[in-house]
Every structure is written in C-alpha cells, then in structure tokens.
C-alpha cells in the first residue's frame, strides 16, 4: 500500500557482545520505521534514537516491556 508506514523488526546477533563478562544479551531486536511511500532501493533520511538507562528501543513505539 503506497500510503502505509511500516515497522520492521530485525534480529541482530553481535559478535562483540557474545560471551561478554557482564552477560549482556548479544542477540537484540532492532526496529526500523519505514515511512509511507518508501520502497526498496529508495533512499530516505535516517534518524537513530538511543534509549536511555533502563529504557528499551521498543519503548519508542509505545511497546510495553512487561
């Protein structure tokens, strides 16, 4: 649909975080918002938003972690 935005979720496995001494998760979900009218191969501006301490990336999309 040309006028519909999408939220894609990609799972990323980090070699850097794997076997880290703190035991942080090394497999993480990355959310990518695609604006209305976007199509593969088409360039568009990007914005990277980092969640603060205690936050999650999914909280930017009104997702409840509990």
N, C-alpha and C positions, 0 to 999 in steps of 0.2 A: 504494500500500500504506500503510495507516494507521500501521504501526509502524516504518517505514523512514526513516532520515535520508538527506539528500541533500547533495552538494557540487556547487554550480553554479559555473561559471566564466564570467565576463562580461569581454569585452574593452572597455577604455576608451581613447579617444583624447583626450589632453589638449591643449587649445589653448594652455595656459600653457607647457607644456614643448616644444611644437613649435618647431623652429628655435632651441633654446636654445644658448648659446655653448659649453657643455661637451659637447654631442652626446648627452645622456642620452636614453634611449628615451622617446618620447612616446606610444607605444601599449603598454598594460600590461594584464595579466590580473589580475582581482580575483576572489578566491574567496569564496563565501558558503556557509556551512554552514547548512542548514535542519534543525531538529530533527524527531524523529519526531512525526507528527500535525499538522505545520504545513500550512496550506492558504492559497491566495491570498486576500488580503483580511483575513487574521487577523493580529493584532498579536502580537509576541513580543519579549522583551528582546533587546538587541543588545550585542555586545562587539566592540570594534575592537582588533586586535592589530597592532602595527607591528614589522616585522623590523628588527633592529639592523644596524650596518655590516657589509657582506659577506653578510648573510642575504637570504632571499627569502620572500615571503609563502607560497609553496607549501611551504616547509620546515616550516611549522606542521602540515601534513597528511602528513608523512613522505614528501615527494616528493624524489627525488634530482635536483639541477640538472645533473648531468653525465650 
